[in-house]
Amino acid sequence: MVQSINTKVDLVIDATAFTGLTDYGKIMIGDKGFEFYNARDPRKFIQIPWEEVNLVIASVMFKGRWIPRYAIETKQTGTYTFSSKNPKKVLRAIKEYVDPDHMVHSLSFFEVVKLGVNSLFKKKS
């Protein structure tokens, strides 16, 4: 069994990690970091200390009514994408430890298309 980095646990919830293949398990948010443990294979886990978190990116749809997934961008190892049963509860728990300035919305589909079209027609100097 893997040793947790947290000494106090705030939230444990069922979740999905999108790491190549989909992994099902539990997210644990505590005083030292964010942890994901795979339900079937105890060797597959993700532990991210709060000092390592650069950004928390939430995919928000329907003006905040639905958050299908969120990602945690770290300073060294990259971006990890997760989905959970109650994402608003998870993001509120993360907000206690991560500065709200480091929590952002991802671009919507139409914003990405608009940026792409604008870059095509932008004057090259």
N, C-alpha and C positions, 0 to 999 in steps of 0.2 A: 504494500500500500504506500502511496505517496504521502509525504509529510506536507501539511498545509503551511502556507507562509503567514496565514492570519492567526491572530490570537483571539480576536473577537469577531464573530460572524454577524452581519446585519441582515443578509438575505440569501436564501438558497431557493433556486427555482429551476424547473425543467427548461432545457434549452437545446438549440442546435448550433453546432459550429460548422462553418463552411470552410473547411481546410482541404481543398482538393475534392475528396469525397465527403459526403455529409456525415457528421458524427453527432450522435444523440447522447445527451448526458445532462449534467447539472452545472449551473453557474453558481459560484459562491462569491459574494462580495463581503469583504471584511475590512478591518482597520489597516492592513498592510498591503492589500492588493486585490486584483480581479483574478478569479480562478475558474477554469472549466475542467470538469472531469468526465471522461467518457464512461457511459453506462456499462459497456461490454468489456472494454479493454482497459484495465487500470494503468497500463503503460502509456496510454494516449491522454495527455493532459496539457493544459496551457496555464501558466502562472505568470501574471503580469503585475509587478510591483507598481504602486501609484507613482513613484518617482520616474518610472520608465514611460508612462503614458504621455504622449505628445498631444493627440487630439482624440475626441470621441465624436464620431460622425453618425448622425441619425438620418435615416431615410424616412422623411415625413410625407404622408399623403393625406389628401382630403382635409387640408388646413389643420393638421394635428390630430385628427380623429383616429388615424391608423398609422402605426409605425411598424412596417414589416420586418425591418432589420436594422442593425446598428453595427458600427465597426469601431475598433480601437486601434489607432495608429500609434506605434511605439517609436521611440527615438532610434533604436538600433535594429530590431528584428523585422519590422514591416507592419502590415495591417492585418488584423484578424477580424473576420465578420461573423456575427452571431445573430440568432433569432431566438425569442423566448416567448413563453405564454403571456406574460404581462410586461411588455417592454417599457411602458411608462414607469412602472414601479422600479424596474432595473435602472433606468436612466436617472430617476430621482435618488436612488441609493448611490449611484456613481457620482452624482453632483455633490454629495457630501465630502468627497475626497478629491475631486478634480475641479479645478477652477472653472466656473461657468464660461469664461472667455475661451476655454479650450474645448467647449462642446458646441458643435456646429451642425447645421442641416446640410445634407448632400444636395447637389443640384437635381432638379426634376428633369424628366425626359425632355420637356419642351425647352428648358433652359439650356440643356446640352445641344439640342438641335439648333437653337437660336445662336449660340456661340459658334457652332460649326459653320452655319450659313454666313454669319458676319465675318468669320475668318476667310471664307472663300472670296468674298467681295471687298475685303479690305484692300485699300490701295497699298501696293508694295513700293517702298521708297528706297 
